[in-house]
């Protein structure tokens, strides 16, 4: 358990320390050091779980298995690469007067605080603490969304706070209902919210209460996932907050909320004895996937456009987990990885492109390949990857999802294909002129740090060409845990 405690300690200590010294010029390096420590500790934890199986802490407060440990490692990795990009990006924001010393201190402290809340949500065995951690993540990201203190950013922060606050309150009521359903079958009320105990008694829990609980949980955590029609906060939060926040928000927070939803589905399925929970997830997922693809065509802000792409992909993952079965679940787990890596790389690239152009307006960003080839090619390749072009990993995971859909619900393949085509058109009608157009003469010279993007896209390409045996076995273990059987 030392590796787990170290994984949680580094971002927690980083949030406290950077709350004091986050305005120093060296704070960006301190931020990276704490992220390096968390990543190393997460790697040790993952190796322990993969070698020796699930870990339950002495007080039963923490539980690490194949499902959450790979997300813990993914969170730590994306947090590290984003912190590397964050340093020069935020230094430039301070140089041009968008943030001062107080806000830099707030930014660095909340960056680490956000990582801590996400890691706590993933590692806890208590479903009540899971809710608390995700709510704490809401509070930290609200402060990041409104960092620039413009009218638009404050409005986006309030919208985020209110919508997600209402949503998370629904999740709280759903969690209370789960506790109520467990009270009749679990001896000792102190264990009524422990995942390791609930899963043993799930089949005996009250069906009516669990059905109602899952509806509230789907609405509550679905708000954090960004499912339509609960998605309105997400585009504003992306467009108004600092770009590193967008990278970790899209790459991490949405995954953690979906993780929570899947955990509850694993309790609802044996309790209900039917596919109600899966059908609800499929419906919301397909709706989100379709609506987001259409709304991609109506965007004029580059960060808002890619935020709708995030909604589209989270809808696709929710749909896949709703289908259930080993192939769909394995594909959804893989898609969580490749989407996080790709989308965080895209937002890093978008942040650099916006600084170069001095705006986030799509029509004013032109000719990036000619003016800054590293940024231009990264944006083009990242868009190809997220659109599902082979041989990138997104193509592999989407191919698995389509195969599972053909096997289980062949009549749903057509709306999925149409949705992908619509989203593809929405992305590339805007990307083409931004990449290949004539660059304006007033483009700025800004410090560019594209190493995080290169690393992420290389990993996504690797996962598209050949999934490493270790990762395949890892995801297969998680698949067996979720649906009872694997694909390998």
N, C-alpha and C positions, 0 to 999 in steps of 0.2 A: 504493500500500500504506500510505500515511501514515494514511488514514482507518481502515484495519483495526487498525493498531498503536495508534492513539488509542482505538479502541473497546475494546481489551483493556487499555490502560494505565489508563483512568479507574477501573474497578472494582478493578484490582489495587492501584493507589496508594490508592484509598479504603479498601480492607481494611487496608492497613498503617497509614495515618494514623488511622483510626477505632479501630484496636487500641490506639492511644495516648490519643486524646482522646474516645473514644466515650461516656464517662460525662458529658461536659459537656452543659449544657442546649442549647448551640448545635450539638451534634453532629447533631441531626436536620436542621438546615439544611445542614450540610456533606454529609450523606448525599444530600440532594436535589441539591446542586451537582454531585457526582460522577455521579449518574444523568443529569442534564441533559447533561453533557459526553459521556457514553457514547451517549446517544440522538442527539445532534447528529452525532457521528462515525459512528454506524451509519446515519443518514440519508444522509450523504455517501457512505458505502461503497455503499449500496443504489443510489443514483443513478449511481454509477460503473459498477456491474455491469450495471444495466439499460441504460445507454447504450452501453457498450463491450464487454460480454460477460464471461465468466469471468476471474478473476484468479488467477494462480499466483505465489506468492512466489519469490524468487531461489533460496532453498535448498529449495524444494518442500515446506516445512513447512506452509504455509497454502494453502488453495484455496477460493475463493469463487465460487459459481455461483448460478443463479436459485433453486435448491432451498434452500440454506442461508441465503442472504442475507436472504430475507424473514422467516425465523425469527430471525435476528440482530436485525433491526429490531423484530420483535414482542417479543422478550425485553427489549430496551432500553426499549421503550415501556411495557410492563407493569411493569418494574422502576422506571421513573420515577414512574408514577402510584401504585404501591404505596408508594414512599418518601414521597410527599406525604401519603398516608393514615397511614403509619407514625408520623410525628412526634407528632401529638396522641394517637394511640392508645397508644403506648408511654409517653408522658408520664403519661397517666392510670394506666397499669399501675404506674408507679413511685410515683405519688402515693398509690395505695391499698396500697402495700407488697408487690406481687407480685414486683417485681424491684428490685435495688439498683444501685449504681454499677458494680460489677464485671460484672454481667450485662448492663447496658445497653451497656457497652463491648464485651462479647462479641457481643451482638445486632447492633450496628451493623457491627462488623468482619465477622461471618459473613454478614450481608446482602450486603455488597459482594463478599465472597469467593465466595458462591454465584453471583452474577451473573457473576463472572469465569470460574468453572469452566464455566458453561453456554455462555458466548460462546466460550471456548477449545474446548469440545467441538464446537461448530457450525462453527468456522472451520478446524480442523486438517485437513490432508490425510493425516495418518498415522493409521491405524486403531488402532495401539497407544496413541498419545497420546489418541485419542478415548476409549479405555477408561480411561486414567489420569484424564482430566478428569471423566468421569462418576463414577468412584470418589471423586475429591476432592469432588464435589458431594454424595455420600453423607455424607462426613465433616462437611462444613459444616452440612448440614441435620440431622444427628444432634444437633449442639450446639444448634441452634435448637429442635428438637422437645423437648429436655429442659431448656429454658431456665428454666422455673419451679421445677425441682428438687422437684416433688412426687413422691410414690410412683408415681402414674399416669404422669406425664410421663417419669420415668426408665425405667419399664417400657416405655413406648412407644418411647423412644429406643433401648433395647437391642433390642427386637423389630425395629425398623427396621434397626438396624445388622447384626443377625445374619441376618435374612432377605435383605436386599439384599446383604450381604456374600457369602452363599452364592450368590445369584443372579449377582452380578457376577463371581464366580470361574468360573461356567459360561461367562459371556461371554468371559472371558480364555482359557479353553481353546478355545472356538470361534474366537477370533482367532488363536490359535497354529495351529490346524488350517488356517485360511485361508492363513497364511504358509507352512505346509508344502505346501499344494496349489499355491501360486504358485512355490515354489522350483524346480520342474522346467521351468517355462515362461518365467520372467522372468530375464534375465541380470542379475547383480549382486544379491546378497542384500540389499543396503541399501535397495533399492526394493521389497522384497516386501510392504510394508504401506502403500505409498502408493496412495491411491485413484485418482489420475490414471493410474497405471501398471497397477493391477489391472484397471480397467475395459477396458483395451485387450486384455488377455490372458484375460479371464474365460471366454471360450468354449473355451479350450484347457486349462483347469484340470481336475484329476482330479474326476470326477463323484462317486465314492463318498466321497471326503474332504470335498468341498463339501457334500454332503447331510448328513453327520454334523456338520459345522461349523455349518450353519444350525440344526440342532436345538438344539445347545448355545447358540447365539446367541439363538434365540427364547426359550429358557428364561431365559437370563441377562438380556438386555435386557427381556424380557417381564415380569420381576419388577419392574423400574423403571417400566415402563409401567403396572403394576397389573393385569395380566391374571389372571383366575381360572384356577387355584387359587393363584396366587402373590401375591395381593392383600392378605393379612392385615395387613401393616404399614401400609397407606395410611389406613384409618379411624382407627387409633390415633394416627398421626402428625398428622393433621388436628385431631383433637379435643383433643389435649393441648398442642400447640405454640401460640405466639402467632399471632393471625389474619393479620398480614402474611405470615408464613411460609406459611400455608395458601394464600394468594392466589398467591404465586409458585411454590409447589410444584405446585399443580394447574394453574396457567396456563403454567408453563415447563418444569419438570423432566420431566413426563410426555411432553411434546412432543419434548424432546431425545432421550429414550430411544427413542421411536417413530421419530424421524429416523434414529438409528443402525441400528435394525432394517431400515428401508427401504433404507438404503445397502447393507447386506449382501444384501438380497433382490435388488438390482440386479446384484450379482455372482453370486448363486446361480442366477438364472433362465437366463442364457446358458450357464453351466457345466453345469447339469443338463439343459437342453433340454426341460424339462417344467414342469408347474404345481405341483410338490410344495411349494415354499416358499409359494406363494400359498394352496394348500389348507390348509397348517398354520396360516397366519395367519387364514384365514377361520374355521377351526374354533375356535381360541382366542378370536378376536374375537367370534363369535356366542355362545360359552359365557359370556364375560365380560359381554356385553350382556344376556343373559337372566338370569343369576344376580344381577347387580347390581340389575336392575329389581325382582326379587322381594325382595331384602334391604332395599330402600328402605322396605318396609312394616314392618320390624321394628326401626326405629331410634327411640331416645328422646333422642338428642343431635343438635342441629341441624347441627353441623359434621360429625358422622359421616354424617348423612343425605346431605349434599351431596358428601361424599367418595365415597359409593357412586354418586352421579350422575356423578362424574368417571370412575369405573371403567366405568360404562355407556357413556359417550361415547368413552372410549379404546378400548373393545371395538368400537364401531361404526367408528371410524377404522381400526383394525387389520383389521377385516373388509373395509372398502372397499379398502385397499391390497392385501389378499390377492386380491380380485377382479381387480385390475389393469385395463387398458384405460384409455383417455383420460378417459371420463366419470366413472368411479369414482375415479380418481386426482385429477382436478380437484376433485371434490366433497370428497374427503378432505383435500386441501390447504386448501380454503376452510374446512372444518370445524375444522381446527386453529386457524385464526385466530379464528373466531367463538366457539368453545368457550373458548379462552384468555381472550378479552375478557369474555365473559359470566360464566364461572366465577370469575375474579378479582374481578369486580364483586360477585358474589353473596357471596363470602367477606368482602369488605370490609363489605358490608351486614350479614352475619351477625355479624361482630365488633362492630359498633355495637349491634346488637340485643341481643347477649349482655351487653355492658356496661350497657345500659339496664336489662335485667331482672336483672342480677347473677347470671346462670346461663346455661348452654347447654342445659338441659333443655327440650325442646320444650313440654311441658305447662305450663311456668311462664312462657313467653313469650306474651303475649296483647295484643291491641288496639293494635298498633303504629301503625296509621294514625291512631287517635285520640290516642295519647300523643305520637307523633313522626311526623308525616305523611311527612317526607322519607325516613326509614328504612322505614316501612311500605310506601309506594308503590314504593320501590326494590326491596324484597324481592319484592313481588308481580310487578312488571314483569320483574325478573331471572329469577324462576321461570317466568314465561310464556315468556321468551326461551329459556331452556335446555330447556324442554319442547317447543320446536319450534313455537310459535304463529306464524302469519304476522302481520305482515310482517317479523319479525325474521330476521336472517341465518342462524340455526340451521335455520329452516324451509327456506331456499333450499338449503343444503348437504345436508340430509337428503333433500330432494326429488331432488337429483341422484344421491344414493346409492341411493335406491329405484328411480329410473329405470334406473340401471346394473344393479341387481340383477334387475329385470324383464327386461332385455335379455339378461343372461348366465345367471342362475340363478332363473327365475321361481318355482320351488318353494320358495325361501327367503324370498319376500316375506311369507308368512303369519306365520312366527315373528318376523320383524322388526316387523310391525304389532302382533302380540300383545305383544311386548316393549315397544314404545313405549306402548301402552295401559296396561300394568302399571306402568311407570315414572311415567307421567302420574298415575295414581291414587295411587301412593305419595307423590308430591310434594305434591299438592294436598289430600290428606286431612290433612296436617300444616300446610300453609301457611295454609289458610283460617282456622282459629282464631287462629293467631299474628298474622295481619293484621287480621281483622275482629272478633275476640273482645273481651270486656270487659277493659280494662287493669287490672291490680292497682294498689292504692294505693301500694305501696312501690317503684314504679319509680324508678330513679336519674336524676339530671340529669348527663349526661356531655357533653363536647365532641364535636360531630358534624361530620365532614368528609366530605361526600358528593360532592364534585366529581369524584374519580376514577370513581365509579359512574356519574354522569351522562354523563361523557365516553365511557366504555366502552359503555354502553347506547345512546347516540346513534350511535356507530360501528356497532354491531351492527344497529341499525335501518336505518342507511344502506346497509349491505351487503345487507340483505334487500330494500330497495326498488330499488336499482340498484348493481351492482358497477362501480366506476370502471374506465374503459378501461385505465388504466395497471396496475391490480391484475389485471384479467382477462388482459392480455397477459403479465404477470409469472408468474402461476400457470400459464398455458399453456406458457411456456418451461420451467418446472419439470416440467410433465406430459410434455412431449416428452423431456426428459432422463431421466425415470423409465421411461416405457413406450414411447418411440420415436415417438409421434404425439400431436398435441394435439387440442383440441376446437374451436378457432377457425380 
